[in-house]
Each structure stands twice: as structure tokens, then as C-alpha cells.
Amino acid sequence: MSHSRTSTASVDYETVDKAYLDKRKLKKGAAGWILLASLGVSYVISGDYAGWNFGLAAGGFGGMLVATILMAIMYTCMVLSIAELSSSLPTAGGGYSFARRAFGPWGGYITGTAILLEYAIAPAAIAIFIGGYVNELIGLNGPLVYAAFYALFVGIHLWGAGEALKIMMGITALAVIAIVVFAVGMLPHFSLGNLFDIQVNSSAVGASAFLPEGFIGIWGALPFAIWLFLAVEGVPLAAEEAGDPARDMPRGIITAMLVLLVFGACVLLLAPGGAGAAAMSEHAAPLVGALQAVYGIDSWAAGFVNLVGLAGLIASFFSIIYGYSRQTFALSRAGYLPRWLSVTGGRKVPFLALIVPGVIGFLLSLTGKGDLMITMAVFGATISYAMMTLAHILLRRREPELERPYRTPGGTLTSGVAFVLAIVAFLSTFVVSVEAALWSAVFYAVMLAYFGFYSRHHLVAQAPEEEFEAIALAERELSGEVATKGA
């Protein structure tokens, strides 16, 4: 590695040799738009199977419904904004690279760290929910289940990106079939009265049968409404492995969002509408529980959705492992995180970026606190959403000449709506769990300290996310030299 250095006001760049980047390459062309859409659905589909129902306990059906509508608007607007950014700036950094371009190194790092918090912790929550479904199936739960799933699916990713994404697509298809079976099975048993059977908290402001916890229940339900869509924004992390990112990225992520809107509506209405909101509010496997309530514990429908529906949790677990590895890879390649994390092997897979966060996630899963993990993931996610949508607004204004193969309908108004709702969703994490917010803040403090004291002085000039700044810096230095000669 060369040790030549350049500096800006806040960071220092080191120039690396070709061998550095040769050891950090992903497999190009592993994903087309259909595979990307499948990736987007698989990131999220576990949220349809477990976790969202905690929102019923927090706000009743009415609170969860209002929260879900607000978050559906936020995610739709954000996805349309990210579709533009990912077609313009197709790198493995995803949201970090968008914010890096708009705000500079500190903004990029804050965003990338937020995404990493989300993606490292979400699999821990999903592992806990997988344990709940496995327990319903064979009576086994706990650390051995969590360890087995982490080891198996990190191992599949180590096999290769193309192979892993195709397996993920198959698992996602099974999960989709299970949701269709659930919806068809529950529809005849839907009753409006079942939605409002949670006891009203008469001391809450605005409490009613629709809002049993009052208006504050809407706030409390927001993180769990987010769980129905959380991580769809991870599709751009596959940009460097897409065949034609300018065309495939927007098609893939928008298609995924449309599918997720339909699935979210199905589970939110049909599970409590068939089995009762109160019963569903604390069930470890709500779709299975709903079918058992109307068809019996040993019914074929409940058994099928339990067995095949496990694929829904596995799909998200599997794909978010992919997501955290690519975010870790990009931040490490650019020097924001330790550089050894971004080394790729013969199969062009960042093996340490898969293993290290996986070990951390497994240790977090041992807490058994799925709701705490969800809230911590939402804490990081909502920070990244605010930063990405604001990046869209700033880049539209500052760089109107930037090539945009896809343009967001509604422009900055669309991203502005997403930005405001992201701030609202971020504040909701403090309503749900101050503990989760404080642990997330501790994580942030450690990561920002690492950047402030060390890594910002060792960034890599040739990393794709940093090349723009390096070129701009060289142009400024050249202009300065020309000006000096002219004088």
C-alpha cells in the first residue's frame, strides 16, 4: 500500500495500490431486477410472520392501523427517493454512499453506522422469532436454535453471492405461498368485532375501543408498524452485484415495496380480524396462532403455515445477513471500519464481514428480547431514513446535473414527506423503550468515537464512495496551483 496522503478539513485520505482493491471485489452481474425485487421482499417478509403484532399490545388495532398507514406512506416515499439515488450512485455502500455524497464523510459515516445498527440487530430479533416458530413445530427453542440458524445461513453466504441469492429467492417464494394460504384460510372468518376486543385503558387520553391506549398508542405502535417494511431499503446494497444497476435497482425496489404493502395489509387485517386482537397481541407466531384459533391446533392449515411460514423468517434472516455484510464491506473498504473486514475470498465474498457481525448478532439473540431488538433496529433505521431522504433533497438542489436514469415522482416533495415521517418514527422509539434507545445511543457513541479519533484519518481515496471527493480535492489543489502560477 502506498502511504501518500491528502487531507480535507475533517479527514485524511491514504492512496492504496491496485492489490488493495483487487482483494476487495464483489461478483458483478449476480443479480437482475427480479432477483433484486425478491431480495427486497425477503429482507422484510419476516415482519409479516412475527413482531408486528406487538403493535396491537402497544396501541390496539386502531393505533396499529394508523401507525401502519403512516409508515406505509413513509416507506413508499423513501423507496421512490432511494430508487433515484441508487440508479445515480450504484455502489455497495447503499445509503451510506448517498449520504456521503450529500453531507461528506461525517454524514456518510453516521448514516452507514445507523444502517449497520439496524442490520446487525434485526437478525438477532428474527432469530428469536424463529425460535418461537420452531418451538411451535418441534418444541425446541433457545441458544442452540439461534446458533444453528446463524451457522447454516452465514455458511451459505460464504458459498457465493449468486448461489445465496438464488436460494434466498426460493425460500422467499415458499414464504409468499404460506401468506397466500393464511389469507385464503382466514378471510371467511374475518369479523370487525374481533379487531376491537382489547380492553380500553380509561386513563389514557383519547382512549376508545378503536384506540384502547389512546393517542399515545399510535406512537407506541410505530416501531412495530415499521417492522412490516423494515430493511426494504437494503436493496441498493446489492448495486455492485447487479447486472444493470441504473435500470434494475429502481424496478427491483419499487416492485418489492408494492408486494410488501399488500402483504402488510393482509396480516394486519386478517390475523386479529379472525382470531381477535387481544389473542394476537402477544403471540410468538401470530399467523399460526390465528389459524389454530379458527381451525384447531392440529389443523393442516396451521401446520402448513407453521412449517412453510418458517421460510418467511428464514428469508429475512438470510437476506439481512447479506445486507449487513455488504454494508460492513463498503465501510471497511473505504477505511471507516477496520480494513481487514472487507477482504474477499476466491468466491468474491466478504467472509469476515459475514462472520464478525454474525457472532455479535448471535450474542444479542441470547437476551431473548425480540421486542427490544426490534426497537433498537428501528432506532438505527429511522436515523438512516432521515439522512437518506435529506440527501435526496440536497443532491437535487446541489447537483442538478447529476445523471439520474430514474427520477423520483414528486421530486423533493416526496422525499420531504419521508423525511418528516422518519423523524416522527425515530422519536417513537423513546416512547416504546428508553432502554433500547439508550443502548442504541451507546453503540453510536462508541462508533463515532472510533471514527473521530482514528478512522477519519485513514480513509481510502480509491474506494468508490470516496472517489468523488478525491477527484474534487485534486481539482481544488490543481486550481490552487494554477492560480498561484497566474499570480
ABEGO torsion letter per residue (X at the ends): XBABBBBBAABBBBBBBAAAAAABBBBBGABBAAAAAAAAAAAAAAAAABGAAAAAAAAEAAAAAAAAAAAAAAAAAAAAAAAAAAAABBBAAEAAAAAAAAAEAAAAAAAAAAAAAAAAAAAAAAAAAAAAAAAAAAGBBEAAAAAAAAAAAAAAAAAEAAAAAAAAAAAAAAAAAAAAAAAAAAAAABBAAAAAABBBBAABBGBBAABAAEAAAAAAAAAAAAAAABGAAAAAAAAAABABAAAAAAAAAAAAAAAAAAAAAAAAAAAAAAAEAAAAAABABAAAAAAAAAAEAABAAAAAAAAAAAAAAAAAAAAAAAAAAAAAAAAAAAGABBAAAABBBAAGBBAAAAAAAAAAAAAAAAAGBAAAAAAAAAAAAAAAAAAAAAAAAAAAAABAABBBABBBBGEAAAAAAAAAAAAAAAAAAAAABAAAAAAAAAAAAAAAAAAAAAAAAABBAABAAAAAAAAAAAAAAAAAAAAAAAX
